[in-house]
Amino acid sequence: MNKRGYILFFILILCISLIKIGYARDIGVSPPRIAINFEPGLKQTFNFKFTGDIGSEYEIFVEGDLSPYIALSKEKIYGPDVVAVHLELPNSIDPPGPHKLQVGIREIPPEGPGIMIVGDVRANLVVFVPYPGKYLETEFSTSDARYGEFSDFNLKVISRGEEDLTASINIEVYDSQDNLVNKMDLGEHFIKSQEIKEFNEKFDTIGFRAGEYKAVAIVSYDGKEVIKEDKFKIGELIIKIVGHSDNFVRGIINRLDIEIESLWNDPIEEVYAEILIPNYNIRFKTPFETVTGFSRTNLTGYFDPTPIDKDVFFGSITVYYADKEMRKLVNFKMKKEVDYGKYLMIGGIILVLILIIILIYVTLLKKEADKDLKKKKRAKRR
């Protein structure tokens, strides 16, 4: 580097040292969400706990269509602190439905030159304004269960209307082919305006095959229906490694078949295997396959075993499916190589022995024939 280059380099270092790079610190707010029902002229105070670095300056802000009805106990804090948010609602709010307020915190950049990356964190304060007349919303969830155990059904029925109502509640269960396999009648229930009723039901899995099911919650009221559905599984989503091909040959690309068995009722897509032979740093995968319910299939891969110098070698097979995996440790075998020279030598020896035996036999036969011929000649002379 020449003299001019050194000068430019030191000027760059000096500039960097003079610029203060800022960054957003860890900030947070708790609770992250509060939901209330609208009441005309409601006055209520909520405490939000904000976190931040001690000595840093933070701004507390409010956003949303109801922000004019909010008053903060503090608009700035200097580290972890609690801020009271006072809400004073008017006599009416339009339109009906959820109105979201956001109470947030953001760091105020310090004065002076530099680059400051500023983020913010917000909590939601939701005010539900009731709809005219009768109006229902529902929340519905299920849980997976092993065969013989119970799947938990949780249903929340929320009255969002101005009027009370009576609702009829049913839960229907369908298999993977959309066949109705069970129905649960939860009866009729009176629900007041803005009331939340929760139903916790247990679905007995005895008598149902392993697989994926769908539960549908149907809430009927005033000639209307609110339908929510959720999927759940019965049994265990398991694929077993049943067997694998063996006896590989060096010097060529070999086929490896892995036989797997599904213990699941429904098809499982994108199933594949990864084979690892760690002592020789050999790793390869099979293509994706779809495994039908309660069936066996082969996953097929190809590899070159030429580097392997032992007749028996260690490896592992891992089958991946539906965010799960099944691993099996195995011993593979190599076909014993045929020593054709040895067999050729043995065959030659056997052939020579056979020829010697034949030669001896022919010689003996010739001697016997010569003896008979001499006897005949002697007899003629007499």
Buried (B, 14 or more C-beta within 10 A) or exposed (E): EEEEEEEEEEEEEEEEEEEEEBEBEEBEBEEEEBEBBBEEEBEEEBEBEBBBBEEBBBBBBBEBEBEEBBEBBEEEBBEBBEBEBEBEBEEEBEEBEEBBBBBBBBBEBEEEEEEBEBEBBBBBBBBBBBBEEBBBBBBBBBBBBEEEBBBBBBBBBBBBBBBEBEBBBBBBBBBBEEEEBBEBEBEEBEBEBBEBBEBEBEBEBEEBBBBBBBBBBBBBBEEEEBEBBBEBBBBEBEBEBEBBBBEBEBEEEBEBEBBBBBEBBBBBEEBBBBBBBEEBEBEBEBEEBEBEBBEEBBBBBEBBBBEBEEEEBBBBBBBBBEEEEBEBEBEBEBEEEEEEEEEEEEEEEEEEEEEEEEEEEEEEEEEEEEEEEEEEEEEEEE
